[in-house]
Amino acid sequence: MNFFINRPIFAMCIALVMILAGAICMIILPVSQYPPLVPPQVQVSTQYIGAGADVVADTVTTPLEEQINGAAGMIYMSSVSTNNGNSVSTVTFDVGYDQDVAQMELLTQSNQALPGLPPEVNQVGLTIKKNSSNMLLIVNLISPNGTHDGRFLQNYGDIHVTDSLARIPGVASVMNFGLRKYAMRIWLDPARLTNMGLTAVDVQNAVKEQNQQVAAGKIGQAPASKGQAFQFQLNTLGRLDQVSQFEDIIVRANPDGSMVRVKDVGRVELGAKSIAGIRGSTASRLPPLVSTSWPTPMGSRSKRRSSRQ
């Protein structure tokens, strides 16, 4: 101590060097080397199409919570079940716990609940991804002249913007709030179905049977007859993508040779996969980092659950 007191100029030089080195390191030091302050989170989500909040909570969210609860490093868990059929469980782990390990832990735990989930949920599958409670940025897509509606902007952002934002270093995930993906919507007329002795299940089965990709095989593939020199790949009409194609789907063939098609019992239109969404026709929001709360469409009732280990 006396050495530096007796030599103030030397002490000042060392202090300046330390300040300069600290300023340089503050600029170039990677963020990942900072001590973790926010508890890591992992989100488990799925969808039960057509189910309400109560049904989703009882048949999907509760079985998942029973399996996820008690995961290594877990602090607490919060779940949301909405009238859209969405089930989202956000699990928070201890500060400093490896988020990749936490994700694999939840993957193992949640897979144990699959046999007890409805078949419709198993068909959709579970989405397990790392989450962050910090909102980094919100991007608004607008149509200044009102040329495009909100549905178009949402799908444009999902196709062209979301992937670019997700590739930015440090971005955990991207959420397109109120995303309504394009889909073929079939509106059935109950009166016509009753008059023709059909049900909505009949139409659903007809669409499933006639709207699928089929591997037709090849002609001339070995073993083939002698002299067969060429092979031809068979390509058939696979998944339908036009309104007129869905309208011509045959629901029933009558004994007299006539046919009942989808257009005879309803109408088909290119619309949104889910008609529930955030109100507004000219704006779409895409925050690069997801918040802890799941976006619930306006006007829909949500049921929240929470459990603590």
C-alpha positions as CSV (number, residue, x, y, z in Angstrom):
1,M,0.0,0.0,0.0
2,N,2.8,2.4,0.9
3,F,4.4,1.7,-2.4
4,F,1.5,3.2,-4.4
5,I,1.0,6.0,-1.8
6,N,4.6,7.1,-2.3
7,R,4.3,6.8,-6.1
8,P,1.0,8.5,-7.1
9,I,1.8,8.9,-10.7
10,F,2.5,5.1,-11.1
11,A,-0.8,4.3,-9.3
12,M,-2.7,6.7,-11.6
13,C,-1.2,5.0,-14.7
14,I,-2.2,1.5,-13.5
15,A,-5.7,2.8,-12.7
16,L,-6.1,4.3,-16.2
17,V,-4.9,1.1,-17.8
18,M,-7.5,-0.9,-15.8
19,I,-10.3,1.5,-16.8
20,L,-9.2,1.3,-20.5
21,A,-9.1,-2.5,-20.4
22,G,-12.5,-2.6,-18.7
23,A,-14.1,-0.3,-21.3
24,I,-12.7,-2.5,-24.2
25,C,-13.8,-5.7,-22.6
26,M,-17.3,-4.3,-22.0
27,I,-17.7,-3.8,-25.8
28,I,-16.2,-7.1,-27.0
29,L,-17.2,-9.4,-24.2
30,P,-19.9,-11.9,-25.4
31,V,-23.3,-11.6,-23.7
32,S,-23.2,-15.3,-23.0
33,Q,-20.2,-14.7,-20.6
34,Y,-22.3,-12.4,-18.4
35,P,-23.6,-14.1,-15.2
36,P,-27.2,-15.4,-15.7
37,L,-29.8,-13.3,-13.9
38,V,-33.1,-14.5,-15.4
39,P,-34.3,-18.0,-14.7
40,P,-34.4,-20.1,-17.9
41,Q,-37.8,-21.2,-19.2
42,V,-39.0,-24.0,-21.5
43,Q,-42.4,-24.0,-23.1
44,V,-44.5,-27.1,-23.9
45,S,-47.4,-26.4,-26.2
46,T,-50.0,-28.3,-28.3
47,Q,-53.5,-27.8,-29.7
48,Y,-56.8,-29.7,-29.3
49,I,-58.7,-28.5,-32.3
50,G,-62.4,-27.7,-31.6
51,A,-62.1,-28.1,-27.8
52,G,-63.0,-25.5,-25.2
53,A,-60.9,-24.2,-22.3
54,D,-62.4,-26.6,-19.8
55,V,-61.9,-29.7,-22.0
56,V,-58.4,-28.7,-22.9
57,A,-57.5,-28.2,-19.2
58,D,-58.9,-31.6,-18.2
59,T,-57.8,-33.8,-21.1
60,V,-54.5,-32.1,-22.2
61,T,-53.0,-29.6,-19.7
62,T,-53.6,-31.7,-16.6
63,P,-52.0,-34.9,-17.9
64,L,-49.0,-32.9,-19.1
65,E,-48.6,-31.1,-15.8
66,E,-48.7,-34.4,-13.9
67,Q,-45.8,-35.7,-15.9
68,I,-43.8,-32.5,-16.1
69,N,-44.1,-31.6,-12.4
70,G,-40.9,-32.7,-10.5
71,A,-38.5,-32.2,-13.4
72,A,-34.9,-31.7,-12.4
73,G,-34.1,-28.1,-11.7
74,M,-37.7,-27.0,-11.9
75,I,-38.8,-24.0,-9.8
76,Y,-42.4,-23.6,-10.8
77,M,-44.8,-24.0,-13.7
78,S,-47.7,-22.0,-15.2
79,S,-50.2,-23.3,-17.7
80,V,-52.8,-21.7,-20.0
81,S,-55.8,-23.4,-21.7
82,T,-57.8,-21.4,-24.1
83,N,-61.0,-21.7,-26.1
84,N,-59.0,-22.0,-29.3
85,G,-57.8,-25.4,-28.1
86,N,-54.3,-24.2,-27.2
87,S,-52.5,-25.7,-24.2
88,V,-49.3,-24.0,-23.2
89,S,-47.2,-24.9,-20.1
90,T,-44.2,-22.7,-19.2
91,V,-41.7,-24.3,-16.9
92,T,-39.2,-22.1,-15.0
93,F,-35.9,-23.5,-13.9
94,D,-33.2,-22.5,-11.4
95,V,-31.0,-19.6,-12.4
96,G,-27.9,-20.9,-14.2
97,Y,-29.5,-24.3,-15.1
98,D,-28.6,-25.3,-18.6
99,Q,-31.6,-24.5,-20.8
100,D,-30.6,-27.3,-23.3
101,V,-30.6,-29.9,-20.6
102,A,-34.0,-28.5,-19.3
103,Q,-35.5,-28.8,-22.8
104,M,-34.4,-32.5,-23.1
105,E,-35.7,-33.1,-19.6
106,L,-39.1,-31.8,-20.5
107,L,-39.1,-33.7,-23.8
108,T,-38.6,-37.0,-21.9
109,Q,-41.2,-36.1,-19.2
110,S,-43.9,-34.9,-21.7
111,N,-43.5,-38.0,-23.9
112,Q,-44.7,-40.1,-21.0
113,A,-48.1,-38.3,-21.2
114,L,-48.7,-39.0,-24.9
115,P,-50.6,-42.3,-24.4
116,G,-53.1,-40.5,-22.2
117,L,-53.8,-37.6,-24.5
118,P,-56.6,-37.5,-27.1
119,P,-55.8,-38.9,-30.6
120,E,-56.4,-35.4,-32.1
121,V,-53.6,-34.0,-29.8
122,N,-51.2,-36.8,-30.7
123,Q,-51.8,-36.1,-34.3
124,V,-50.8,-32.5,-33.8
125,G,-47.9,-33.4,-31.5
126,L,-46.1,-31.5,-28.8
127,T,-43.9,-28.4,-29.3
128,I,-41.1,-28.1,-26.8
129,K,-38.9,-25.0,-27.2
130,K,-36.8,-22.7,-25.1
131,N,-38.5,-19.6,-24.0
132,S,-37.5,-16.1,-22.6
133,S,-39.5,-13.8,-20.4
134,N,-37.8,-10.7,-22.0
135,M,-39.5,-9.0,-24.9
136,L,-36.6,-7.8,-27.1
137,L,-38.4,-6.2,-30.1
138,I,-41.9,-5.8,-31.7
139,V,-42.1,-5.6,-35.4
140,N,-45.3,-4.2,-37.0
141,L,-46.3,-5.0,-40.6
142,I,-48.7,-2.5,-42.1
143,S,-50.3,-1.9,-45.4
144,P,-50.3,2.0,-45.7
145,N,-52.9,2.1,-48.5
146,G,-55.0,-0.8,-47.1
147,T,-54.2,-3.0,-50.0
148,H,-53.7,-6.1,-47.9
149,D,-55.6,-7.2,-44.9
150,G,-54.3,-8.5,-41.6
151,R,-54.5,-12.2,-42.7
152,F,-52.3,-11.5,-45.7
153,L,-49.7,-9.6,-43.6
154,Q,-49.7,-12.3,-40.9
155,N,-48.9,-15.0,-43.5
156,Y,-46.4,-12.8,-45.3
157,G,-44.6,-12.3,-42.0
158,D,-44.7,-16.0,-41.2
159,I,-43.2,-16.9,-44.6
160,H,-40.7,-14.1,-45.2
161,V,-39.9,-12.4,-41.9
162,T,-40.1,-14.9,-39.0
163,D,-37.3,-17.2,-40.2
164,S,-35.0,-14.2,-40.8
165,L,-35.6,-12.9,-37.3
166,A,-35.1,-16.4,-35.8
167,R,-31.7,-16.7,-37.3
168,I,-30.4,-13.6,-35.5
169,P,-27.8,-14.5,-32.8
170,G,-29.3,-14.2,-29.4
171,V,-33.0,-14.5,-30.4
172,A,-34.7,-17.4,-28.6
173,S,-37.9,-17.6,-30.6
174,V,-40.2,-15.6,-32.7
175,M,-44.0,-15.3,-32.1
176,N,-46.4,-14.1,-34.7
177,F,-49.3,-12.8,-32.6
178,G,-52.7,-13.7,-33.9
179,L,-51.3,-15.7,-36.8
180,R,-54.1,-17.1,-39.0
181,K,-52.5,-19.4,-41.6
182,Y,-54.2,-20.0,-44.9
183,A,-56.4,-23.0,-45.1
184,M,-59.4,-24.3,-47.0
185,R,-62.6,-23.8,-45.0
186,I,-65.7,-25.9,-45.8
187,W,-69.0,-24.4,-44.6
188,L,-71.7,-27.1,-44.4
189,D,-75.4,-26.5,-44.7
190,P,-77.2,-28.6,-42.0
191,A,-80.5,-28.5,-43.9
192,R,-78.9,-29.9,-47.1
193,L,-77.0,-32.6,-45.1
194,T,-80.3,-33.7,-43.5
195,N,-82.2,-33.8,-46.8
196,M,-79.5,-36.0,-48.3
197,G,-79.1,-38.2,-45.3
198,L,-75.5,-37.2,-44.7
199,T,-73.5,-35.9,-41.7
200,A,-70.5,-33.7,-41.2
201,V,-68.4,-36.9,-40.4
202,D,-69.3,-38.2,-43.9
203,V,-67.9,-35.0,-45.5
204,Q,-64.8,-35.1,-43.3
205,N,-64.1,-38.7,-44.2
206,A,-64.5,-38.0,-47.9
207,V,-62.0,-35.1,-47.7
208,K,-59.5,-37.3,-45.9
209,E,-59.8,-40.0,-48.4
210,Q,-59.5,-37.9,-51.5
211,N,-57.1,-35.2,-50.3
212,Q,-53.9,-37.2,-49.7
213,Q,-50.5,-37.7,-51.3
214,V,-50.2,-41.2,-52.8
215,A,-47.0,-42.9,-53.9
216,A,-48.1,-44.4,-57.2
217,G,-44.9,-46.2,-58.0
218,K,-43.3,-46.9,-61.3
219,I,-44.1,-48.7,-64.6
220,G,-41.4,-51.0,-66.0
221,Q,-39.5,-51.5,-62.7
222,A,-37.7,-54.8,-62.2
223,P,-38.7,-57.5,-62.3
224,A,-40.1,-56.7,-65.7
225,S,-40.8,-58.6,-68.9
226,K,-38.0,-59.2,-71.4
227,G,-37.3,-56.2,-73.6
228,Q,-38.6,-53.6,-71.1
229,A,-36.0,-50.8,-71.5
230,F,-37.6,-47.9,-69.8
231,Q,-39.1,-47.0,-66.4
232,F,-41.8,-44.4,-66.0
233,Q,-42.6,-42.7,-62.7
234,L,-46.3,-42.4,-62.0
235,N,-47.4,-39.1,-60.6
236,T,-51.0,-38.6,-59.4
237,L,-53.0,-35.7,-58.2
238,G,-52.0,-35.4,-54.5
239,R,-53.1,-32.8,-52.0
240,L,-55.7,-30.4,-53.4
241,D,-54.9,-26.7,-53.3
242,Q,-57.8,-25.1,-55.3
243,V,-61.3,-24.2,-54.2
244,S,-62.8,-25.9,-57.2
245,Q,-60.9,-29.1,-56.4
246,F,-62.4,-29.3,-52.9
247,E,-65.9,-28.5,-54.3
248,D,-65.7,-31.5,-56.6
249,I,-64.8,-34.0,-53.8
250,I,-67.4,-36.8,-54.0
251,V,-69.2,-37.4,-50.7
252,R,-71.5,-40.2,-51.9
253,A,-72.2,-42.1,-55.1
254,N,-75.9,-42.9,-55.5
255,P,-77.2,-46.1,-57.1
256,D,-78.7,-44.2,-60.0
257,G,-75.2,-43.0,-61.0
258,S,-75.6,-39.5,-59.6
259,M,-73.0,-38.1,-57.1
260,V,-73.2,-35.8,-54.1
261,R,-70.3,-33.5,-54.0
262,V,-69.1,-31.1,-51.4
263,K,-70.5,-28.1,-53.3
264,D,-73.9,-29.7,-53.1
265,V,-74.0,-29.6,-49.3
266,G,-72.0,-26.5,-48.6
267,R,-69.5,-23.9,-49.8
268,V,-65.7,-23.8,-49.9
269,E,-63.5,-20.8,-49.5
270,L,-59.8,-20.0,-49.0
271,G,-59.7,-18.5,-45.5
272,A,-57.8,-18.8,-42.2
273,K,-57.1,-22.0,-40.4
274,S,-58.6,-20.5,-37.3
275,I,-61.2,-17.7,-37.5
276,A,-60.3,-16.5,-33.9
277,G,-57.7,-13.9,-33.8
278,I,-56.6,-10.4,-32.8
279,R,-58.9,-7.7,-34.1
280,G,-57.6,-5.4,-36.8
281,S,-57.2,-5.9,-40.5
282,T,-54.0,-4.0,-41.4
283,A,-51.4,-4.8,-38.8
284,S,-49.5,-7.9,-37.8
285,R,-47.1,-8.0,-34.8
286,L,-44.1,-10.3,-34.6
287,P,-42.1,-10.0,-31.4
288,P,-38.7,-11.8,-31.7
289,L,-38.8,-13.0,-28.1
290,V,-41.8,-14.6,-26.6
291,S,-43.2,-13.3,-23.4
292,T,-44.4,-15.7,-20.6
293,S,-48.1,-15.1,-21.4
294,W,-49.7,-16.9,-24.3
295,P,-51.5,-14.5,-26.6
296,T,-55.2,-15.1,-26.0
297,P,-57.5,-13.8,-28.9
298,M,-59.8,-11.0,-27.9
299,G,-63.2,-12.3,-26.8
300,S,-62.1,-15.8,-25.9
301,R,-62.1,-17.1,-22.4
302,S,-58.9,-18.6,-21.1
303,K,-58.3,-20.8,-18.1
304,R,-55.0,-20.4,-16.3
305,R,-53.4,-23.0,-14.1
306,S,-50.3,-22.8,-12.0
307,S,-48.4,-25.4,-10.0
308,R,-45.4,-25.0,-7.8
309,Q,-42.9,-27.8,-7.0
